[in-house]
Amino acid sequence: MTKQLNVGIIGYGFMGRTHSNAYRRVTNFFDVPYKPVLKTICGLEEKEAKAFADRWGFESYVTDWRKVMDDKSIDVVDICVPNNYHAELAIAAAQAGKMIICEKPLARTGAEAEPMVKAVEKAGVPNMVSFNYRRIPAVMMAKQLIDSGRLGRIFHYRANFLQDWTISTKVPQGGMGTWRLDVKAAGSGVTGDLLAHCIDTALWQNGPITSVCAMTETFVKERMNVDTGKVAPVGIDDACTFFCRFGNGSMGNFESTRYARGHKALYTFEINGEHASIAWDLHDLNRLSYFDHRDESIVRGWRS
C-alpha cells in the first residue's frame, strides 16, 4: 500500500503553485512508493493563504511558518520563498526533524549556506535543492552517455541561460513581484537565479570545477524600490560570463543575462568529447542532439 507523505509548503508564489501542482500530479504519471498529501500552506496574508489552500486542496493554512515546524504530522517542509528566508527556515526545519526541499539558490552567500548544511547533517534528515533540470529525460540521458564513456575524454563544456524581462528601466526592484532585483532579498542576480542551474547541471555531468575567471555587469544602475517608493542603487548582476577549468581537464564557458531580447528562458548546453558531442536546448527539452564521428551514418551532421 502506498504510504502518505504529508507536505507543508512555505510560500504561495509561482514556485509554490508549481510545487503544489507537482505533488498533486506525480502519482498520475509515476508509480511511486509515497503519495504526497498537501497538508499545510504557509503565507504572509491570511486571505491569500486561505484562497490558495482552497484552490489547491490543502488541508489547512497558516501565516506563521513556526506552526509548520511544530506540526508533528508534517513530514516534508518545502521552502518556496525569496532567498533571504531560506537559511532560517531550513535550519528550523532540520532542527524539527523534517525532510527539506529548498528552492535554488540554496542561500545568498556561501557563508549563509554553510550553517544550513551543518544543520541538516547534524539532524540527518533527507534534503534537496530544487535543481529540477537534472530530471528532464534528455538531460539524464546526456549524463548516462558521459558516464558510459561514449564521449570519451571531455574537452569542452559550454552553457548559457538567457532572458530579457528586466531590460526596461521601468521594471522596479523589491516587493513580491520583483524581489529578484533586490540584492537584500536575492543576494545576486542572474548568477544565483539562472547560472545556478547551469552550474549544477555541469557539476553533475562533468565533475568539479577547479578554477574560475568571471565578469559581471549591472546595466541599469538604479531602479525604483517597490517597498520604499524611492529610486535606489541596484546591487544585483544583470549579466555574468565566466570561463573555468574542470577537474577532468576540460574547459568551461558559461553565460547568463536578462538582457537578451527575444529570449524568455533559453537554457542550452553543449559538451564536446574526443569521440562525440552532445547538445541540449530547453526549448526542445525532450530532444538530445548527438554526433559521433565513428558512426558513418551521421558523419555529415548531428542526429537527435
Steps between C-alpha positions, in 0.01 A plus 500: 500500500626848411610698804395859556755781503362811668632819341519850642580769242626842606426758233206529260665682211586351162721224642244419768245446223745298293591269786136460607411393148787250495392341827144464373606353164795275578296189581304540175819461298732283708485199725650638819516348849357812664187703434555871571229658714466879489481553874573868563574813297671789674497858373512857624139602438218294656249576225744397226615192691140385546422557131812305402409214734147483359620507140769235535337277759717556804354372825598817687671837470711710738675837495771407753765265360584380852168315508618294203814400690303419815245282321607142572286366215699686232777290347642738238558875511516648150658848499368715212575852623759767406865416562544710814264269691657169398759470777271565797228270369729215399687501831173503695360214288814294556484557875136388490603178328322575172605397152592814308454615142643848440474713190822613332732666562553335838593835658617850413864428589723208582529622859120495529475151348763335721289488822210364295716210385627439853144502636373232261814291550458516878131412477558230238186596310447439127542825310530638148523825305250538216734473202219357289677500163700195606184293476413577139539166314726642228729659760516170690586323175788743449630403844472130411689549172782680680523243780500212253802644322322557168648849472846396611721766652306826547656811345234772525188574703302811405164621624284809501174621653347805336196715584382851416246603764697771683622709205249778565615760750139516622521153656531565876693313766367351823149399595324171436537505122852630442693397811751328270634846413548596866843392623380480862244237406675322213868526591597501133342539160532260209790321670281353772171499311598363158864390494436295814311254279777488239769452763311227684441305179864542398633379837265201485595408144866601479635506855650771721625839385853583612550860380280787382539840336184710476356840426158647578313814399203696631362688201231697682669654801191633679138388528198602700461288812145372544527490879630854551366673188844656447761454229792302638824341369468153351726248672443187292672391178303527176750287309782261579755325281767266632742245372643222711699179514355173624683239703502266200699757300215623281424868445169666581329809362180635665283802426181634650310825454157655534583738215466270198204624296264228385606243761259411779686194629768375262708240683743295292811292550746331265770252597785407265701182553768311311247260343170687502315820581157553655278808513172587673256791481223568752274619216504141368546341840432137409759486222873440546717560194791260456794485260749212494781503244517120516143464369517521120124543473520845656842611386340793319334645807320461830210275582248522781 
